[in-house]
Each structure stands twice: as structure tokens, then as C-alpha cells.
Amino acid sequence: MSIDYRPRLSIEITEEQHLALGRLIPWGAKNELFRVIIDDVITLLEKHGALIIAAILTKQLTVGDLPTVKEAINVDSKI
């Protein structure tokens, strides 16, 4: 008999964050979206260590600062 173990990440968010996520992310997309974000954070941590945490928490680095994000947004806006 195998146990279907599924680790979960549970964090507190504000009511405003909850409402915005519900309004902006299509139904069923949250899990996949946050899995991809977690994978990217893990990659950054493996490459750059705890400095990434400090940069994100102090808002010296945001998702919008990443060149690939800017390129993806520019590509999408041309479609």
C-alpha cells in the first residue's frame, strides 16, 4: 500500500492579496503558477544563495526587474 503524500506550502496572505489573486488568476492556474515560481526561486537560491532572499525581501529585486520577464511581456504585447 502506498501513501499518496503531497507536500503543501501554506502561507498567510492579506485579504486584499487573496481577492486580487482570485480575480486575476484563472481558475485552476494557481497551483501550476506557484509551482513554476517555486522552481525559479529554488534555481536562484542554488545559483546565488541567501543573497537572493535578502534582495527580494528588501525589494532590491522584483520579478519585473528580471530581463526574461521584460522580454516575455514585450513578446506577448506584440502578438
C-alpha positions as CSV (number, residue, x, y, z in Angstrom):
1,M,0.0,0.0,0.0
2,S,1.5,3.4,-1.0
3,I,0.7,6.6,0.7
4,D,-0.1,9.5,-1.6
5,Y,2.0,12.1,0.1
6,R,1.6,15.6,-1.3
7,P,3.6,18.3,0.5
8,R,1.9,21.7,0.7
9,L,3.1,25.2,1.2
10,S,0.8,27.2,3.4
11,I,1.4,30.9,4.0
12,E,-0.7,33.8,5.3
13,I,-1.7,36.5,2.9
14,T,-3.8,39.6,3.3
15,E,-7.4,39.6,2.3
16,E,-6.5,42.1,-0.4
17,Q,-3.9,39.7,-1.8
18,H,-6.4,36.8,-1.7
19,L,-9.1,38.8,-3.5
20,A,-6.6,40.0,-6.2
21,L,-5.3,36.5,-6.8
22,G,-8.8,35.2,-7.1
23,R,-9.7,37.9,-9.6
24,L,-6.5,37.9,-11.7
25,I,-5.5,34.2,-11.9
26,P,-7.8,31.9,-13.9
27,W,-9.5,29.1,-12.1
28,G,-7.1,26.1,-11.8
29,A,-4.0,28.0,-12.7
30,K,-2.8,28.9,-9.2
31,N,-1.1,25.6,-8.4
32,E,0.8,25.5,-11.6
33,L,1.8,29.2,-11.5
34,F,3.1,28.9,-7.9
35,R,4.9,25.6,-8.7
36,V,6.8,27.4,-11.5
37,I,7.6,30.3,-9.3
38,I,8.9,28.0,-6.6
39,D,11.1,26.2,-9.1
40,D,12.6,29.5,-10.2
41,V,13.2,30.6,-6.7
42,I,15.0,27.3,-5.9
43,T,17.2,27.8,-9.0
44,L,18.1,31.4,-8.0
45,L,18.9,30.2,-4.4
46,E,21.1,27.4,-5.7
47,K,22.9,29.8,-8.0
48,H,23.2,32.8,-5.8
49,G,22.4,31.7,-2.2
50,A,20.8,33.7,0.5
51,L,21.6,37.0,-1.2
52,I,18.6,36.4,-3.3
53,I,16.3,36.2,-0.3
54,A,17.8,39.5,1.1
55,A,17.4,41.2,-2.3
56,I,13.7,40.1,-2.7
57,L,12.8,40.9,0.9
58,T,14.3,44.4,0.7
59,K,12.6,44.9,-2.7
60,Q,16.0,45.5,-4.4
61,L,15.0,42.7,-6.8
62,T,11.5,42.3,-8.1
63,V,10.0,40.0,-10.8
64,G,9.7,42.9,-13.1
65,D,13.5,43.5,-12.9
66,L,14.3,40.2,-14.5
67,P,15.2,40.5,-18.2
68,T,13.4,37.4,-19.2
69,V,10.2,38.8,-17.7
70,K,10.6,42.0,-19.6
71,E,11.3,40.1,-22.8
72,A,8.3,37.8,-22.3
73,I,6.0,40.8,-21.7
74,N,7.3,42.5,-24.9
75,V,6.8,39.4,-26.9
76,D,3.2,39.0,-25.6
77,S,2.3,42.6,-26.3
78,K,3.4,42.2,-30.0
79,I,1.1,39.2,-30.5
